[in-house]
Amino acid sequence: MARKLGQIIPRGTNRWLVRVSLGRDQATGRRRYLNRTVTGPQRRAQQFLSTELLARSETGNWWVAR
C-alpha cells in the first residue's frame, strides 16, 4: 500500500484546501502542515498537490511564491 503524501479537503463549491505534512515541530511535538487553497475542479487540486507541493517538499522551497 502506498503512503499518502498529502490531503485534499473540500472548502466549498470549487474550492479545495491542499496540504502536505512538514513533520513535527521538535520543540513542541505538534504536527506542521503547508496549506494552500486551490480554486477550480478537484482535478486541478490533485495536479497542484502532485506537481507543485510535492516538488517543494523534495527541494525544501516551501515559501516561494506561486
mmCIF file of the N, C-alpha and C atoms, coordinates in Angstrom:
data_MODEL
# 
_entry.id   MODEL 
# 
loop_
_atom_site.group_PDB 
_atom_site.id 
_atom_site.type_symbol 
_atom_site.label_atom_id 
_atom_site.label_alt_id 
_atom_site.label_comp_id 
_atom_site.label_asym_id 
_atom_site.label_entity_id 
_atom_site.label_seq_id 
_atom_site.pdbx_PDB_ins_code 
_atom_site.Cartn_x 
_atom_site.Cartn_y 
_atom_site.Cartn_z 
_atom_site.occupancy 
_atom_site.B_iso_or_equiv 
_atom_site.pdbx_formal_charge 
_atom_site.auth_seq_id 
_atom_site.auth_comp_id 
_atom_site.auth_asym_id 
_atom_site.auth_atom_id 
_atom_site.pdbx_PDB_model_num 
ATOM 1   N N  . MET A 1 1  ? 0.839   -1.170 0.000   1.00 0.00 ? 1  MET A N  1 
ATOM 2   C CA . MET A 1 1  ? 0.000   0.000  0.000   1.00 0.00 ? 1  MET A CA 1 
ATOM 3   C C  . MET A 1 1  ? 0.893   1.244  0.000   1.00 0.00 ? 1  MET A C  1 
ATOM 4   N N  . ALA A 1 2  ? 0.560   2.183  -0.862  1.00 0.00 ? 2  ALA A N  1 
ATOM 5   C CA . ALA A 1 2  ? 1.358   3.397  -0.989  1.00 0.00 ? 2  ALA A CA 1 
ATOM 6   C C  . ALA A 1 2  ? 1.073   4.357  0.163   1.00 0.00 ? 2  ALA A C  1 
ATOM 7   N N  . ARG A 1 3  ? 2.083   5.087  0.538   1.00 0.00 ? 3  ARG A N  1 
ATOM 8   C CA . ARG A 1 3  ? 1.930   6.088  1.589   1.00 0.00 ? 3  ARG A CA 1 
ATOM 9   C C  . ARG A 1 3  ? 1.226   7.320  1.032   1.00 0.00 ? 3  ARG A C  1 
ATOM 10  N N  . LYS A 1 4  ? 0.304   7.867  1.777   1.00 0.00 ? 4  LYS A N  1 
ATOM 11  C CA . LYS A 1 4  ? -0.436  9.050  1.360   1.00 0.00 ? 4  LYS A CA 1 
ATOM 12  C C  . LYS A 1 4  ? 0.459   10.277 1.534   1.00 0.00 ? 4  LYS A C  1 
ATOM 13  N N  . LEU A 1 5  ? 0.618   11.068 0.480   1.00 0.00 ? 5  LEU A N  1 
ATOM 14  C CA . LEU A 1 5  ? 1.575   12.165 0.507   1.00 0.00 ? 5  LEU A CA 1 
ATOM 15  C C  . LEU A 1 5  ? 0.964   13.524 0.798   1.00 0.00 ? 5  LEU A C  1 
ATOM 16  N N  . GLY A 1 6  ? -0.343  13.633 0.760   1.00 0.00 ? 6  GLY A N  1 
ATOM 17  C CA . GLY A 1 6  ? -0.981  14.909 1.024   1.00 0.00 ? 6  GLY A CA 1 
ATOM 18  C C  . GLY A 1 6  ? -2.474  14.734 1.170   1.00 0.00 ? 6  GLY A C  1 
ATOM 19  N N  . GLN A 1 7  ? -3.165  15.836 1.425   1.00 0.00 ? 7  GLN A N  1 
ATOM 20  C CA . GLN A 1 7  ? -4.607  15.804 1.598   1.00 0.00 ? 7  GLN A CA 1 
ATOM 21  C C  . GLN A 1 7  ? -5.257  16.862 0.724   1.00 0.00 ? 7  GLN A C  1 
ATOM 22  N N  . ILE A 1 8  ? -6.455  16.534 0.243   1.00 0.00 ? 8  ILE A N  1 
ATOM 23  C CA . ILE A 1 8  ? -7.289  17.494 -0.472  1.00 0.00 ? 8  ILE A CA 1 
ATOM 24  C C  . ILE A 1 8  ? -8.616  17.530 0.270   1.00 0.00 ? 8  ILE A C  1 
ATOM 25  N N  . ILE A 1 9  ? -8.933  18.698 0.840   1.00 0.00 ? 9  ILE A N  1 
ATOM 26  C CA . ILE A 1 9  ? -10.118 18.855 1.681   1.00 0.00 ? 9  ILE A CA 1 
ATOM 27  C C  . ILE A 1 9  ? -11.053 19.858 1.017   1.00 0.00 ? 9  ILE A C  1 
ATOM 28  N N  . PRO A 1 10 ? -12.325 19.476 0.783   1.00 0.00 ? 10 PRO A N  1 
ATOM 29  C CA . PRO A 1 10 ? -13.259 20.425 0.164   1.00 0.00 ? 10 PRO A CA 1 
ATOM 30  C C  . PRO A 1 10 ? -13.573 21.582 1.100   1.00 0.00 ? 10 PRO A C  1 
ATOM 31  N N  . ARG A 1 11 ? -13.615 22.800 0.549   1.00 0.00 ? 11 ARG A N  1 
ATOM 32  C CA . ARG A 1 11 ? -13.903 24.001 1.332   1.00 0.00 ? 11 ARG A CA 1 
ATOM 33  C C  . ARG A 1 11 ? -15.029 24.828 0.730   1.00 0.00 ? 11 ARG A C  1 
ATOM 34  N N  . GLY A 1 12 ? -15.856 24.208 -0.079  1.00 0.00 ? 12 GLY A N  1 
ATOM 35  C CA . GLY A 1 12 ? -16.960 24.913 -0.716  1.00 0.00 ? 12 GLY A CA 1 
ATOM 36  C C  . GLY A 1 12 ? -17.023 24.525 -2.173  1.00 0.00 ? 12 GLY A C  1 
ATOM 37  N N  . THR A 1 13 ? -17.851 25.209 -2.912  1.00 0.00 ? 13 THR A N  1 
ATOM 38  C CA . THR A 1 13 ? -18.000 24.912 -4.330  1.00 0.00 ? 13 THR A CA 1 
ATOM 39  C C  . THR A 1 13 ? -16.732 25.301 -5.077  1.00 0.00 ? 13 THR A C  1 
ATOM 40  N N  . ASN A 1 14 ? -16.082 24.304 -5.657  1.00 0.00 ? 14 ASN A N  1 
ATOM 41  C CA . ASN A 1 14 ? -14.856 24.506 -6.440  1.00 0.00 ? 14 ASN A CA 1 
ATOM 42  C C  . ASN A 1 14 ? -13.742 25.188 -5.651  1.00 0.00 ? 14 ASN A C  1 
ATOM 43  N N  . ARG A 1 15 ? -13.649 24.906 -4.362  1.00 0.00 ? 15 ARG A N  1 
ATOM 44  C CA . ARG A 1 15 ? -12.543 25.395 -3.525  1.00 0.00 ? 15 ARG A CA 1 
ATOM 45  C C  . ARG A 1 15 ? -12.012 24.216 -2.730  1.00 0.00 ? 15 ARG A C  1 
ATOM 46  N N  . TRP A 1 16 ? -10.692 24.073 -2.706  1.00 0.00 ? 16 TRP A N  1 
ATOM 47  C CA . TRP A 1 16 ? -10.062 22.924 -2.090  1.00 0.00 ? 16 TRP A CA 1 
ATOM 48  C C  . TRP A 1 16 ? -8.879  23.375 -1.241  1.00 0.00 ? 16 TRP A C  1 
ATOM 49  N N  . LEU A 1 17 ? -8.747  22.795 -0.064  1.00 0.00 ? 17 LEU A N  1 
ATOM 50  C CA . LEU A 1 17 ? -7.571  23.006 0.770   1.00 0.00 ? 17 LEU A CA 1 
ATOM 51  C C  . LEU A 1 17 ? -6.624  21.859 0.482   1.00 0.00 ? 17 LEU A C  1 
ATOM 52  N N  . VAL A 1 18 ? -5.440  22.177 -0.015  1.00 0.00 ? 18 VAL A N  1 
ATOM 53  C CA . VAL A 1 18 ? -4.430  21.177 -0.322  1.00 0.00 ? 18 VAL A CA 1 
ATOM 54  C C  . VAL A 1 18 ? -3.339  21.323 0.728   1.00 0.00 ? 18 VAL A C  1 
ATOM 55  N N  . ARG A 1 19 ? -3.013  20.220 1.411   1.00 0.00 ? 19 ARG A N  1 
ATOM 56  C CA . ARG A 1 19 ? -1.986  20.334 2.444   1.00 0.00 ? 19 ARG A CA 1 
ATOM 57  C C  . ARG A 1 19 ? -1.063  19.135 2.450   1.00 0.00 ? 19 ARG A C  1 
ATOM 58  N N  . VAL A 1 20 ? 0.180   19.409 2.840   1.00 0.00 ? 20 VAL A N  1 
ATOM 59  C CA . VAL A 1 20 ? 1.236   18.419 2.909   1.00 0.00 ? 20 VAL A CA 1 
ATOM 60  C C  . VAL A 1 20 ? 1.875   18.526 4.282   1.00 0.00 ? 20 VAL A C  1 
ATOM 61  N N  . SER A 1 21 ? 2.141   17.397 4.886   1.00 0.00 ? 21 SER A N  1 
ATOM 62  C CA . SER A 1 21 ? 2.761   17.383 6.207   1.00 0.00 ? 21 SER A CA 1 
ATOM 63  C C  . SER A 1 21 ? 4.238   17.775 6.103   1.00 0.00 ? 21 SER A C  1 
ATOM 64  N N  . LEU A 1 22 ? 4.675   18.612 7.035   1.00 0.00 ? 22 LEU A N  1 
ATOM 65  C CA . LEU A 1 22 ? 6.083   19.001 7.111   1.00 0.00 ? 22 LEU A CA 1 
ATOM 66  C C  . LEU A 1 22 ? 6.792   18.281 8.251   1.00 0.00 ? 22 LEU A C  1 
ATOM 67  N N  . GLY A 1 23 ? 6.112   17.343 8.871   1.00 0.00 ? 23 GLY A N  1 
ATOM 68  C CA . GLY A 1 23 ? 6.692   16.625 10.005  1.00 0.00 ? 23 GLY A CA 1 
ATOM 69  C C  . GLY A 1 23 ? 6.260   17.253 11.313  1.00 0.00 ? 23 GLY A C  1 
ATOM 70  N N  . ARG A 1 24 ? 6.997   16.987 12.347  1.00 0.00 ? 24 ARG A N  1 
ATOM 71  C CA . ARG A 1 24 ? 6.666   17.513 13.668  1.00 0.00 ? 24 ARG A CA 1 
ATOM 72  C C  . ARG A 1 24 ? 7.646   18.597 14.088  1.00 0.00 ? 24 ARG A C  1 
ATOM 73  N N  . ASP A 1 25 ? 7.134   19.558 14.833  1.00 0.00 ? 25 ASP A N  1 
ATOM 74  C CA . ASP A 1 25 ? 7.965   20.602 15.423  1.00 0.00 ? 25 ASP A CA 1 
ATOM 75  C C  . ASP A 1 25 ? 8.757   19.962 16.556  1.00 0.00 ? 25 ASP A C  1 
ATOM 76  N N  . GLN A 1 26 ? 10.056  20.083 16.526  1.00 0.00 ? 26 GLN A N  1 
ATOM 77  C CA . GLN A 1 26 ? 10.885  19.414 17.533  1.00 0.00 ? 26 GLN A CA 1 
ATOM 78  C C  . GLN A 1 26 ? 10.714  20.005 18.920  1.00 0.00 ? 26 GLN A C  1 
ATOM 79  N N  . ALA A 1 27 ? 10.385  21.269 18.999  1.00 0.00 ? 27 ALA A N  1 
ATOM 80  C CA . ALA A 1 27 ? 10.242  21.914 20.301  1.00 0.00 ? 27 ALA A CA 1 
ATOM 81  C C  . ALA A 1 27 ? 8.925   21.524 20.986  1.00 0.00 ? 27 ALA A C  1 
ATOM 82  N N  . THR A 1 28 ? 7.827   21.515 20.216  1.00 0.00 ? 28 THR A N  1 
ATOM 83  C CA . THR A 1 28 ? 6.519   21.288 20.816  1.00 0.00 ? 28 THR A CA 1 
ATOM 84  C C  . THR A 1 28 ? 5.949   19.906 20.528  1.00 0.00 ? 28 THR A C  1 
ATOM 85  N N  . GLY A 1 29 ? 6.437   19.234 19.496  1.00 0.00 ? 29 GLY A N  1 
ATOM 86  C CA . GLY A 1 29 ? 5.917   17.928 19.121  1.00 0.00 ? 29 GLY A CA 1 
ATOM 87  C C  . GLY A 1 29 ? 4.648   17.990 18.291  1.00 0.00 ? 29 GLY A C  1 
ATOM 88  N N  . ARG A 1 30 ? 4.186   19.195 17.951  1.00 0.00 ? 30 ARG A N  1 
ATOM 89  C CA . ARG A 1 30 ? 2.965   19.346 17.162  1.00 0.00 ? 30 ARG A CA 1 
ATOM 90  C C  . ARG A 1 30 ? 3.248   19.131 15.677  1.00 0.00 ? 30 ARG A C  1 
ATOM 91  N N  . ARG A 1 31 ? 2.242   18.655 14.964  1.00 0.00 ? 31 ARG A N  1 
ATOM 92  C CA . ARG A 1 31 ? 2.377   18.466 13.521  1.00 0.00 ? 31 ARG A CA 1 
ATOM 93  C C  . ARG A 1 31 ? 2.373   19.810 12.807  1.00 0.00 ? 31 ARG A C  1 
ATOM 94  N N  . ARG A 1 32 ? 3.176   19.899 11.728  1.00 0.00 ? 32 ARG A N  1 
ATOM 95  C CA . ARG A 1 32 ? 3.232   21.110 10.921  1.00 0.00 ? 32 ARG A CA 1 
ATOM 96  C C  . ARG A 1 32 ? 2.764   20.772 9.512   1.00 0.00 ? 32 ARG A C  1 
ATOM 97  N N  . TYR A 1 33 ? 2.030   21.696 8.890   1.00 0.00 ? 33 TYR A N  1 
ATOM 98  C CA . TYR A 1 33 ? 1.499   21.480 7.549   1.00 0.00 ? 33 TYR A CA 1 
ATOM 99  C C  . TYR A 1 33 ? 1.759   22.698 6.677   1.00 0.00 ? 33 TYR A C  1 
ATOM 100 N N  . LEU A 1 34 ? 1.892   22.451 5.390   1.00 0.00 ? 34 LEU A N  1 
ATOM 101 C CA . LEU A 1 34 ? 1.887   23.502 4.384   1.00 0.00 ? 34 LEU A CA 1 
ATOM 102 C C  . LEU A 1 34 ? 0.507   23.478 3.757   1.00 0.00 ? 34 LEU A C  1 
ATOM 103 N N  . ASN A 1 35 ? -0.252  24.581 3.861   1.00 0.00 ? 35 ASN A N  1 
ATOM 104 C CA . ASN A 1 35 ? -1.626  24.666 3.376   1.00 0.00 ? 35 ASN A CA 1 
ATOM 105 C C  . ASN A 1 35 ? -1.725  25.651 2.227   1.00 0.00 ? 35 ASN A C  1 
ATOM 106 N N  . ARG A 1 36 ? -2.462  25.282 1.193   1.00 0.00 ? 36 ARG A N  1 
ATOM 107 C CA . ARG A 1 36 ? -2.744  26.171 0.077   1.00 0.00 ? 36 ARG A CA 1 
ATOM 108 C C  . ARG A 1 36 ? -4.191  25.948 -0.355  1.00 0.00 ? 36 ARG A C  1 
ATOM 109 N N  . THR A 1 37 ? -4.888  27.025 -0.711  1.00 0.00 ? 37 THR A N  1 
ATOM 110 C CA . THR A 1 37 ? -6.239  26.936 -1.242  1.00 0.00 ? 37 THR A CA 1 
ATOM 111 C C  . THR A 1 37 ? -6.173  26.996 -2.758  1.00 0.00 ? 37 THR A C  1 
ATOM 112 N N  . VAL A 1 38 ? -6.853  26.049 -3.395  1.00 0.00 ? 38 VAL A N  1 
ATOM 113 C CA . VAL A 1 38 ? -6.887  25.978 -4.853  1.00 0.00 ? 38 VAL A CA 1 
ATOM 114 C C  . VAL A 1 38 ? -8.341  26.112 -5.284  1.00 0.00 ? 38 VAL A C  1 
ATOM 115 N N  . THR A 1 39 ? -8.606  26.981 -6.264  1.00 0.00 ? 39 THR A N  1 
ATOM 116 C CA . THR A 1 39 ? -9.951  27.122 -6.805  1.00 0.00 ? 39 THR A CA 1 
ATOM 117 C C  . THR A 1 39 ? -10.022 26.418 -8.147  1.00 0.00 ? 39 THR A C  1 
ATOM 118 N N  . GLY A 1 40 ? -11.187 25.861 -8.432  1.00 0.00 ? 40 GLY A N  1 
ATOM 119 C CA . GLY A 1 40 ? -11.393 25.133 -9.675  1.00 0.00 ? 40 GLY A CA 1 
ATOM 120 C C  . GLY A 1 40 ? -11.823 23.710 -9.369  1.00 0.00 ? 40 GLY A C  1 
ATOM 121 N N  . PRO A 1 41 ? -11.834 22.865 -10.379 1.00 0.00 ? 41 PRO A N  1 
ATOM 122 C CA . PRO A 1 41 ? -12.260 21.476 -10.168 1.00 0.00 ? 41 PRO A CA 1 
ATOM 123 C C  . PRO A 1 41 ? -11.261 20.705 -9.305  1.00 0.00 ? 41 PRO A C  1 
ATOM 124 N N  . GLN A 1 42 ? -11.711 19.579 -8.775  1.00 0.00 ? 42 GLN A N  1 
ATOM 125 C CA . GLN A 1 42 ? -10.855 18.783 -7.903  1.00 0.00 ? 42 GLN A CA 1 
ATOM 126 C C  . GLN A 1 42 ? -9.614  18.290 -8.635  1.00 0.00 ? 42 GLN A C  1 
ATOM 127 N N  . ARG A 1 43 ? -9.738  18.046 -9.904  1.00 0.00 ? 43 ARG A N  1 
ATOM 128 C CA . ARG A 1 43 ? -8.580  17.591 -10.688 1.00 0.00 ? 43 ARG A CA 1 
ATOM 129 C C  . ARG A 1 43 ? -7.441  18.616 -10.649 1.00 0.00 ? 43 ARG A C  1 
ATOM 130 N N  . ARG A 1 44 ? -7.786  19.890 -10.660 1.00 0.00 ? 44 ARG A N  1 
ATOM 131 C CA . ARG A 1 44 ? -6.762  20.936 -10.568 1.00 0.00 ? 44 ARG A CA 1 
ATOM 132 C C  . ARG A 1 44 ? -6.051  20.882 -9.216  1.00 0.00 ? 44 ARG A C  1 
ATOM 133 N N  . ALA A 1 45 ? -6.816  20.622 -8.153  1.00 0.00 ? 45 ALA A N  1 
ATOM 134 C CA . ALA A 1 45 ? -6.215  20.490 -6.827  1.00 0.00 ? 45 ALA A CA 1 
ATOM 135 C C  . ALA A 1 45 ? -5.293  19.274 -6.772  1.00 0.00 ? 45 ALA A C  1 
ATOM 136 N N  . GLN A 1 46 ? -5.684  18.183 -7.420  1.00 0.00 ? 46 GLN A N  1 
ATOM 137 C CA . GLN A 1 46 ? -4.841  16.990 -7.462  1.00 0.00 ? 46 GLN A CA 1 
ATOM 138 C C  . GLN A 1 46 ? -3.547  17.266 -8.213  1.00 0.00 ? 46 GLN A C  1 
ATOM 139 N N  . GLN A 1 47 ? -3.644  17.990 -9.312  1.00 0.00 ? 47 GLN A N  1 
ATOM 140 C CA . GLN A 1 47 ? -2.449  18.331 -10.081 1.00 0.00 ? 47 GLN A CA 1 
ATOM 141 C C  . GLN A 1 47 ? -1.533  19.237 -9.272  1.00 0.00 ? 47 GLN A C  1 
ATOM 142 N N  . PHE A 1 48 ? -2.111  20.204 -8.558  1.00 0.00 ? 48 PHE A N  1 
ATOM 143 C CA . PHE A 1 48 ? -1.319  21.107 -7.728  1.00 0.00 ? 48 PHE A CA 1 
ATOM 144 C C  . PHE A 1 48 ? -0.580  20.337 -6.645  1.00 0.00 ? 48 PHE A C  1 
ATOM 145 N N  . LEU A 1 49 ? -1.273  19.395 -6.027  1.00 0.00 ? 49 LEU A N  1 
ATOM 146 C CA . LEU A 1 49 ? -0.646  18.577 -4.984  1.00 0.00 ? 49 LEU A CA 1 
ATOM 147 C C  . LEU A 1 49 ? 0.498   17.760 -5.554  1.00 0.00 ? 49 LEU A C  1 
ATOM 148 N N  . SER A 1 50 ? 0.249   17.079 -6.657  1.00 0.00 ? 50 SER A N  1 
ATOM 149 C CA . SER A 1 50 ? 1.258   16.166 -7.182  1.00 0.00 ? 50 SER A CA 1 
ATOM 150 C C  . SER A 1 50 ? 2.450   16.880 -7.794  1.00 0.00 ? 50 SER A C  1 
ATOM 151 N N  . THR A 1 51 ? 2.244   18.044 -8.390  1.00 0.00 ? 51 THR A N  1 
ATOM 152 C CA . THR A 1 51 ? 3.370   18.709 -9.041  1.00 0.00 ? 51 THR A CA 1 
ATOM 153 C C  . THR A 1 51 ? 4.039   19.728 -8.132  1.00 0.00 ? 51 THR A C  1 
ATOM 154 N N  . GLU A 1 52 ? 3.310   20.726 -7.733  1.00 0.00 ? 52 GLU A N  1 
ATOM 155 C CA . GLU A 1 52 ? 3.920   21.850 -7.031  1.00 0.00 ? 52 GLU A CA 1 
ATOM 156 C C  . GLU A 1 52 ? 4.310   21.534 -5.589  1.00 0.00 ? 52 GLU A C  1 
ATOM 157 N N  . LEU A 1 53 ? 3.364   21.063 -4.786  1.00 0.00 ? 53 LEU A N  1 
ATOM 158 C CA . LEU A 1 53 ? 3.659   20.865 -3.363  1.00 0.00 ? 53 LEU A CA 1 
ATOM 159 C C  . LEU A 1 53 ? 4.649   19.736 -3.131  1.00 0.00 ? 53 LEU A C  1 
ATOM 160 N N  . LEU A 1 54 ? 4.506   18.648 -3.847  1.00 0.00 ? 54 LEU A N  1 
ATOM 161 C CA . LEU A 1 54 ? 5.441   17.555 -3.634  1.00 0.00 ? 54 LEU A CA 1 
ATOM 162 C C  . LEU A 1 54 ? 6.831   17.901 -4.157  1.00 0.00 ? 54 LEU A C  1 
ATOM 163 N N  . ALA A 1 55 ? 6.908   18.703 -5.204  1.00 0.00 ? 55 ALA A N  1 
ATOM 164 C CA . ALA A 1 55 ? 8.216   19.165 -5.685  1.00 0.00 ? 55 ALA A CA 1 
ATOM 165 C C  . ALA A 1 55 ? 8.870   20.049 -4.630  1.00 0.00 ? 55 ALA A C  1 
ATOM 166 N N  . ARG A 1 56 ? 8.060   20.923 -3.994  1.00 0.00 ? 56 ARG A N  1 
ATOM 167 C CA . ARG A 1 56 ? 8.602   21.774 -2.939  1.00 0.00 ? 56 ARG A CA 1 
ATOM 168 C C  . ARG A 1 56 ? 9.052   20.954 -1.740  1.00 0.00 ? 56 ARG A C  1 
ATOM 169 N N  . SER A 1 57 ? 8.346   19.860 -1.456  1.00 0.00 ? 57 SER A N  1 
ATOM 170 C CA . SER A 1 57 ? 8.735   19.040 -0.306  1.00 0.00 ? 57 SER A CA 1 
ATOM 171 C C  . SER A 1 57 ? 10.100  18.401 -0.541  1.00 0.00 ? 57 SER A C  1 
ATOM 172 N N  . GLU A 1 58 ? 10.395  18.070 -1.781  1.00 0.00 ? 58 GLU A N  1 
ATOM 173 C CA . GLU A 1 58 ? 11.679  17.456 -2.090  1.00 0.00 ? 58 GLU A CA 1 
ATOM 174 C C  . GLU A 1 58 ? 12.813  18.470 -2.094  1.00 0.00 ? 58 GLU A C  1 
ATOM 175 N N  . THR A 1 59 ? 12.528  19.702 -2.527  1.00 0.00 ? 59 THR A N  1 
ATOM 176 C CA . THR A 1 59 ? 13.580  20.707 -2.615  1.00 0.00 ? 59 THR A CA 1 
ATOM 177 C C  . THR A 1 59 ? 13.687  21.565 -1.364  1.00 0.00 ? 59 THR A C  1 
ATOM 178 N N  . GLY A 1 60 ? 12.620  21.630 -0.579  1.00 0.00 ? 60 GLY A N  1 
ATOM 179 C CA . GLY A 1 60 ? 12.629  22.450 0.623   1.00 0.00 ? 60 GLY A CA 1 
ATOM 180 C C  . GLY A 1 60 ? 12.268  23.910 0.393   1.00 0.00 ? 60 GLY A C  1 
ATOM 181 N N  . ASN A 1 61 ? 11.785  24.251 -0.795  1.00 0.00 ? 61 ASN A N  1 
ATOM 182 C CA . ASN A 1 61 ? 11.396  25.638 -1.117  1.00 0.00 ? 61 ASN A CA 1 
ATOM 183 C C  . ASN A 1 61 ? 9.932   25.851 -0.771  1.00 0.00 ? 61 ASN A C  1 
ATOM 184 N N  . TRP A 1 62 ? 9.603   25.855 0.512   1.00 0.00 ? 62 TRP A N  1 
ATOM 185 C CA . TRP A 1 62 ? 8.209   25.919 0.933   1.00 0.00 ? 62 TRP A CA 1 
ATOM 186 C C  . TRP A 1 62 ? 7.580   27.283 0.721   1.00 0.00 ? 62 TRP A C  1 
ATOM 187 N N  . TRP A 1 63 ? 8.310   28.336 0.918   1.00 0.00 ? 63 TRP A N  1 
ATOM 188 C CA . TRP A 1 63 ? 7.685   29.655 0.982   1.00 0.00 ? 63 TRP A CA 1 
ATOM 189 C C  . TRP A 1 63 ? 7.884   30.464 -0.266  1.00 0.00 ? 63 TRP A C  1 
ATOM 190 N N  . VAL A 1 64 ? 8.235   29.834 -1.364  1.00 0.00 ? 64 VAL A N  1 
ATOM 191 C CA . VAL A 1 64 ? 8.387   30.519 -2.640  1.00 0.00 ? 64 VAL A CA 1 
ATOM 192 C C  . VAL A 1 64 ? 6.990   30.863 -3.156  1.00 0.00 ? 64 VAL A C  1 
ATOM 193 N N  . ALA A 1 65 ? 6.833   32.072 -3.669  1.00 0.00 ? 65 ALA A N  1 
ATOM 194 C CA . ALA A 1 65 ? 5.529   32.491 -4.199  1.00 0.00 ? 65 ALA A CA 1 
ATOM 195 C C  . ALA A 1 65 ? 5.121   31.612 -5.374  1.00 0.00 ? 65 ALA A C  1 
ATOM 196 N N  . ARG A 1 66 ? 3.802   31.413 -5.510  1.00 0.00 ? 66 ARG A N  1 
ATOM 197 C CA . ARG A 1 66 ? 3.316   30.573 -6.600  1.00 0.00 ? 66 ARG A CA 1 
ATOM 198 C C  . ARG A 1 66 ? 3.376   31.348 -7.827  1.00 0.00 ? 66 ARG A C  1 
# 
